[in-house]
Amino acid sequence: MRTTRKVAVWPVGLVGGRRYERPLVENGKVVGWYTGWRADRPFAIDMAGFAVSLQVILSNPKAVFRRRGSQPGMQESDFLRQITTVEELEPKANNCTQVLVWHTRTEKVNLANEPKYHLDTVNIEV
């Protein structure tokens, strides 16, 4: 995270009913999303899967994260659209092939979406 220039992204483990979700990266650029829910979102990413530099926040004072007013699951996209584009995202965690962040709860993990979607082309340890 400390090397984030604008907006950095990475995989998140145990989220979306899958073992992990992640940005798909080719040649160092985000080209899509490996997700268990609504891959059509502009930024199909979990809140734990990105960081924004303070400079970006300060230079975009009207950018807000709306808890209300966004469609369910669209809060991240609604916020990120105000400050960046997919082309500008900075993939971290070895081009998004390592899980370094997990959603953890005090309940049993739900992986119900894991068998519903295609398998990733990268084998990531979770």
C-alpha positions as CSV (number, residue, x, y, z in Angstrom):
1,M,0.0,0.0,0.0
2,R,2.8,2.4,0.8
3,T,3.8,2.5,-2.9
4,T,0.3,3.5,-4.0
5,R,0.5,6.6,-6.3
6,K,-3.2,6.9,-7.0
7,V,-5.4,3.9,-6.5
8,A,-4.0,0.4,-5.8
9,V,-5.9,-2.9,-6.0
10,W,-5.3,-6.5,-4.9
11,P,-7.1,-9.8,-4.3
12,V,-9.3,-10.4,-1.2
13,G,-9.8,-13.8,0.3
14,L,-13.0,-15.3,1.6
15,V,-15.4,-12.8,-0.1
16,G,-18.3,-12.9,-2.4
17,G,-19.1,-16.5,-1.6
18,R,-15.7,-17.6,-3.1
19,R,-12.3,-18.5,-1.9
20,Y,-11.1,-15.1,-3.3
21,E,-11.9,-12.3,-5.7
22,R,-9.3,-10.4,-7.6
23,P,-8.6,-8.0,-10.4
24,L,-7.5,-9.8,-13.6
25,V,-4.2,-8.3,-14.8
26,E,-2.5,-8.5,-18.2
27,N,0.8,-6.7,-18.8
28,G,0.6,-4.9,-15.5
29,K,-2.9,-3.5,-16.2
30,V,-6.3,-4.4,-14.8
31,V,-8.4,-5.9,-17.7
32,G,-11.3,-7.4,-15.8
33,W,-12.5,-9.0,-12.6
34,Y,-12.6,-12.5,-11.1
35,T,-15.6,-12.2,-8.8
36,G,-18.6,-14.1,-7.4
37,W,-21.1,-11.4,-7.9
38,R,-21.9,-8.9,-10.7
39,A,-18.8,-8.9,-12.8
40,D,-20.5,-6.2,-14.8
41,R,-19.8,-3.5,-12.2
42,P,-17.4,-0.9,-13.4
43,F,-15.1,-1.7,-10.4
44,A,-16.1,-5.3,-9.3
45,I,-14.0,-5.1,-6.2
46,D,-14.6,-5.4,-2.5
47,M,-13.9,-2.4,-0.2
48,A,-10.9,-4.4,1.3
49,G,-9.4,-4.7,-2.1
50,F,-8.2,-1.2,-2.8
51,A,-6.3,1.8,-1.3
52,V,-6.5,5.4,-2.3
53,S,-3.6,7.8,-1.8
54,L,-4.3,10.8,0.4
55,Q,-3.2,13.1,-2.4
56,V,-6.1,11.8,-4.5
57,I,-8.6,12.3,-1.7
58,L,-7.3,15.9,-1.2
59,S,-7.4,16.7,-4.9
60,N,-11.0,15.4,-5.2
61,P,-12.9,17.1,-2.3
62,K,-16.3,16.4,-3.9
63,A,-15.6,12.6,-4.1
64,V,-17.7,10.9,-1.5
65,F,-18.4,7.3,-0.4
66,R,-22.2,7.1,-0.2
67,R,-23.6,4.5,2.3
68,R,-27.0,5.4,1.0
69,G,-28.1,6.3,-2.5
70,S,-26.0,3.6,-4.2
71,Q,-27.5,0.4,-5.4
72,P,-26.5,-2.6,-3.2
73,G,-23.0,-3.7,-4.1
74,M,-22.3,-0.5,-6.1
75,Q,-20.7,1.6,-3.4
76,E,-17.2,0.8,-4.3
77,S,-17.8,1.5,-8.0
78,D,-19.7,4.7,-7.3
79,F,-16.8,6.0,-5.2
80,L,-14.0,4.9,-7.5
81,R,-15.6,6.3,-10.6
82,Q,-15.3,9.7,-9.0
83,I,-11.5,9.5,-8.7
84,T,-10.0,7.1,-11.2
85,T,-10.5,4.8,-14.2
86,V,-9.9,1.1,-14.5
87,E,-6.9,1.8,-16.8
88,E,-5.3,3.9,-14.0
89,L,-5.5,1.2,-11.3
90,E,-2.2,0.0,-9.9
91,P,-2.2,-3.8,-9.4
92,K,-0.3,-5.0,-6.2
93,A,0.3,-8.4,-4.6
94,N,2.4,-9.7,-7.5
95,N,0.1,-8.6,-10.2
96,C,-2.9,-9.6,-8.1
97,T,-1.8,-13.3,-7.9
98,Q,-1.4,-13.4,-4.1
99,V,-4.0,-13.0,-1.4
100,L,-2.7,-10.8,1.4
101,V,-6.1,-9.6,2.7
102,W,-9.0,-11.7,3.9
103,H,-12.6,-11.1,5.0
104,T,-12.8,-12.7,8.4
105,R,-15.8,-13.1,10.6
106,T,-16.8,-15.1,13.6
107,E,-19.0,-17.4,11.5
108,K,-18.5,-20.3,9.2
109,V,-17.1,-19.3,5.7
110,N,-19.7,-19.3,3.0
111,L,-18.3,-20.5,-0.4
112,A,-21.6,-21.0,-2.1
113,N,-20.6,-19.1,-5.2
114,E,-17.4,-21.0,-5.7
115,P,-18.9,-23.8,-7.9
116,K,-21.2,-21.4,-9.7
117,Y,-18.6,-19.5,-11.7
118,H,-15.7,-20.4,-13.9
119,L,-12.4,-21.3,-12.3
120,D,-9.6,-18.8,-12.3
121,T,-6.6,-19.4,-14.5
122,V,-4.2,-18.6,-11.6
123,N,-3.9,-21.0,-8.7
124,I,-3.8,-18.8,-5.6
125,E,-3.3,-20.1,-2.1
126,V,-5.9,-18.8,0.3
